[in-house]
Every structure is written in C-alpha cells, then in structure tokens.
C-alpha cells in the first residue's frame, strides 16, 4: 500500500532528521484519523510498530487471513493481554519492541479526536519513557482527518503533513516511574510539544470522555427536536380540527 499512498497523496514531512537512524525511540503523535498510522510511517525509512487488538490476528477464515496479513504488513503487533489489564499488555508489548531497538508508535490521547482538537494525554507514554529510558519524539499529523474523517466512509483529497519535533529526554526523572505526579508532568510536556507542532486547540479532558459527552449532547438535542416536532404536529392537528368544527358550525 505504501507506494500507492505516496503516489496518490504525496504526504509532506518536516523534521524527519529528528528520528534516529538506528536505535529505539517512542513516536508520540496526535490522533485525528484511522489513517494516521498509515501516513506517518510512510515518511520514514524505518519501520514503525504499533500495538493492535489481538482479535485482528486471531479471527478465523478468509477474513482473518486478510486481517493478519494486513496488520502484520503495516507494522502492527497484537497486544499482550497476559498482564492485569489491556493497558499493561500494551506496555509489555511496547517494551519488547523497544528492547529490540525498534521505533514504537503511540497515541497518548488513547483514541481519535472527534472534533479536531487535542485532548489530554494518558500517562502510559510517560511510564514507558521512564521505564525504558528511551527518548520521546513528539509528532503532529495534519490533514488525515480530511482524507479519512472520523465517522465517515469517504473524505477529500489533500496532502497530509507529518511534522516531527526534537527528541524529549526525561532521564532527569530516572527511577520515578511510580510517581503519578511525575507521570502527569511528563505526559503534559509531551502533549504541549504535540500541540505546538500541530497548532491544535488543547482541551484538558480525556478524548474518550469528551466523545461520550458529545454523544449525550447530540442525543438530547435529537430528543428535544423530536419533542418540538411532535408538539408542532399536535398543534397543527388541533388547528385543523378546530377549523373543521368552525366550518361545520357555519
């Protein structure tokens, strides 16, 4: 897929020199679209590995075969769920990838932004950085939400831009991965750099909660609209009935 995506969309890149030619690094990016993990690796000569749900690798049949081929070929590895939680499994898988001297891609927001804004980062990226001592490279991917808008099947053509920032070194916090205040501070520093690179508006709220609130608000608005429409229909029916009665009386 890579050559075709490059040919059609011609993604632009800035700051690729910040990514080491060899050795491990954490690539922390904003998350606007499912296309992010397709375009960002295209701008680098090295493979970038992400974690994905194990279901993508265990589905039986022809569909499962295509899924395994696709996700393996695009740099995905299944989450190791041997830990207590999925987050712990993702951290274990990430450590294994970094131990092998590879590049590991992560989206600190945890899920895609539903409105194009940048949301509060989860502290897993900070924990990973402090426990491995690996530098974090902040990344801004711009335009992928035009190519593949969240919630829509088709988008529009544009040239996505991938902008890499200078590596962030958190060695000053060595041995402090268990301190939640340090984890929050490191995460916020990473998110600030992503915000600076992307130019997005920052929201100090988790994207998952913002999505839930937006859905609830949309549902309430839809319910209110239906109520108004019912009342308007009832009022119109009453007026029609009254007009009919008046006509009969005359």
C-alpha positions in Angstrom: 0.0 0.0 0.0 2.9 2.4 0.8 3.9 3.2 -2.8 0.3 3.8 -3.9 -0.4 6.1 -0.9 2.7 8.0 -1.6 1.8 8.3 -5.3 -1.8 9.5 -4.7 -1.5 11.7 -1.6 2.2 12.7 -1.7 2.5 13.2 2.1 4.8 16.0 3.2 7.3 15.7 6.0 9.1 18.1 8.3 11.8 17.4 10.9 12.4 13.7 9.9 16.0 14.3 10.9 14.9 14.2 14.5 14.2 10.4 14.2 17.3 8.4 14.9 18.7 6.3 12.0 19.0 3.4 14.4 18.1 2.5 18.0 14.8 2.7 19.9 12.6 5.7 20.2 9.0 6.4 21.1 7.0 8.3 18.5 4.2 10.1 20.2 1.6 11.6 17.9 -1.8 13.3 17.9 -4.6 11.2 16.6 -7.1 12.7 14.1 -8.0 9.7 11.9 -7.5 6.0 11.5 -5.3 7.0 8.5 -2.6 8.4 10.9 -0.8 5.1 11.3 -0.7 4.7 7.6 0.8 8.1 6.6 3.2 8.7 9.5 5.4 5.6 8.8 5.4 6.4 5.1 7.6 9.5 5.8 10.4 7.4 7.4 12.9 4.9 6.1 12.5 2.8 9.3 9.6 0.6 10.3 7.3 1.9 13.0 5.5 -0.6 15.1 2.1 -0.1 16.8 0.0 -2.3 19.1 -3.4 -3.5 17.9 -6.2 -5.6 19.3 -5.4 -9.3 19.4 -8.7 -10.0 17.6 -7.2 -8.7 14.4 -4.7 -11.6 14.5 -6.9 -14.4 15.7 -10.1 -14.1 13.5 -10.6 -17.4 11.7 -11.4 -17.9 8.0 -10.5 -15.9 4.9 -11.3 -12.6 6.6 -9.0 -13.4 9.4 -6.2 -14.3 7.0 -6.5 -10.9 5.2 -6.6 -9.1 8.6 -3.4 -10.9 9.8 -1.6 -10.1 6.5 -2.7 -6.5 6.6 -2.0 -5.6 10.2 1.3 -7.5 10.2 2.4 -5.9 7.0 1.6 -2.4 8.2 3.7 -2.8 11.4 1.1 -3.9 13.9 1.6 -6.4 16.7 -1.1 -7.9 18.9 -1.4 -6.6 22.4 -0.1 -9.0 25.0 -3.0 -9.4 27.5 -1.1 -11.6 29.9 -1.0 -8.6 32.3 -3.8 -7.5 34.6 -5.2 -5.0 32.0 -5.1 -4.2 28.3 -3.0 -1.2 29.2 -0.5 -3.3 31.0 -0.4 -5.7 28.0 0.2 -2.8 25.6 3.1 -1.6 27.8 4.6 -5.0 27.9 4.4 -5.3 24.1 5.9 -1.8 23.7 8.8 -2.6 25.9 9.6 -5.7 23.9 9.6 -3.7 20.7 11.9 -1.0 22.2 14.2 -3.7 23.6 14.7 -4.9 20.0 15.9 -1.4 19.1 12.9 -0.5 17.0 10.6 2.5 16.7 7.3 2.3 18.7 4.3 4.5 17.7 1.8 5.6 20.3 -1.2 8.0 20.5 -1.2 9.5 24.0 -4.8 10.6 23.7 -5.8 7.0 23.6 -8.4 7.4 20.9 -9.1 9.6 17.9 -10.2 13.2 18.4 -13.8 13.6 17.3 -13.6 17.3 16.6 -10.1 18.0 15.6 -8.9 19.3 19.0 -6.0 17.9 21.0 -7.1 16.2 24.2 -5.4 15.3 27.5 -2.7 12.6 27.2 -2.8 9.4 29.2 0.2 8.7 31.3 1.2 5.4 29.7 3.6 7.2 27.3 5.3 8.7 30.3 5.6 5.5 32.1 7.0 3.8 29.0 9.6 6.5 28.6 10.7 6.5 32.2 10.9 2.7 32.5 12.9 2.3 29.3 14.9 5.5 29.2 14.1 5.9 25.5 13.7 9.4 24.1 10.2 10.5 23.0 9.8 12.2 19.7 6.6 14.4 19.5 4.7 14.3 16.2 1.9 16.3 14.6 0.0 14.6 11.8 -2.1 17.2 9.9 -4.7 16.7 7.2 -5.5 13.0 7.8 -8.9 13.9 9.1 -9.6 15.4 5.7 -8.6 12.2 3.9 -10.4 9.9 6.3 -12.8 11.9 8.5 -13.9 10.2 11.7 -17.4 8.7 11.4 -17.5 9.0 7.6 -16.7 6.4 4.8 -15.2 8.9 2.4 -13.2 12.1 2.7 -11.5 14.5 0.3 -8.1 14.7 -1.3 -5.3 16.6 0.5 -1.6 16.3 1.1 -1.1 15.2 4.7 1.7 16.7 6.6 3.8 14.8 9.2 5.9 17.1 11.4 8.5 15.6 13.8 9.7 17.6 16.8 13.1 17.4 18.6 13.5 14.3 20.9 12.5 14.8 24.5 14.8 13.4 27.1 13.3 12.5 30.5 16.4 10.9 32.1 16.2 13.5 34.9 13.2 11.5 36.2 15.0 8.2 36.2 13.6 5.8 38.8 10.5 7.9 39.3 8.1 6.0 37.1 5.9 5.2 40.1 5.2 8.8 41.0 1.9 9.8 39.4 2.7 13.5 39.6 5.9 13.0 37.7 4.0 10.8 35.1 1.4 13.6 34.7 4.1 16.2 34.3 6.0 14.2 31.7 2.8 13.5 29.8 1.8 17.2 29.8 5.2 18.2 28.5 4.8 15.7 25.6 1.3 17.0 24.8 2.5 20.6 24.9 5.1 19.8 22.2 2.5 18.0 20.1 0.1 21.0 20.5 2.9 23.4 19.5 3.7 21.3 16.4 0.1 20.7 15.3 -1.4 24.1 16.2 -4.5 22.3 17.6 -6.6 23.8 20.3 -5.9 21.9 23.6 -8.6 20.5 25.8 -7.7 19.4 29.3 -10.1 16.5 29.2 -9.7 12.9 28.1 -10.9 12.3 24.5 -13.0 9.3 25.5 -15.0 11.4 28.0 -15.4 14.2 25.5 -16.8 11.8 23.0 -19.3 10.4 25.5 -20.4 13.9 26.4 -20.7 14.9 22.7 -22.9 11.8 22.1 -25.1 12.5 25.1 -25.5 16.1 24.0 -26.4 15.1 20.5 -28.9 12.5 21.8 -30.5 15.2 24.0 -30.7 17.6 21.1 -32.3 15.0 18.9 -34.8 14.1 21.6 -35.7 17.7 22.1 -36.1 18.2 18.3 -38.5 15.2 18.2 -40.5 16.7 21.1 -40.8 20.0 19.4 -41.8 18.3 16.1 -44.5 16.2 18.0 -45.9 19.3 19.7 -45.9 21.2 16.4 -47.7 18.3 14.7 -50.2 18.1 17.6 -50.8 21.9 17.4 -51.3 21.7 13.7 -53.8 18.9 14.0 -55.7 20.8 16.7 -55.9 23.9 14.5 -57.1 21.7 11.6 -59.8 20.1 13.8 -60.9 23.5 15.1 -61.1 24.9 11.6 -63.3 21.9 10.6 -65.6 22.4 13.5 -65.9 26.1 12.7 -66.8 25.2 9.1 -69.4 22.8 10.2 -70.9 25.3 12.6 -71.1 27.9 9.8 
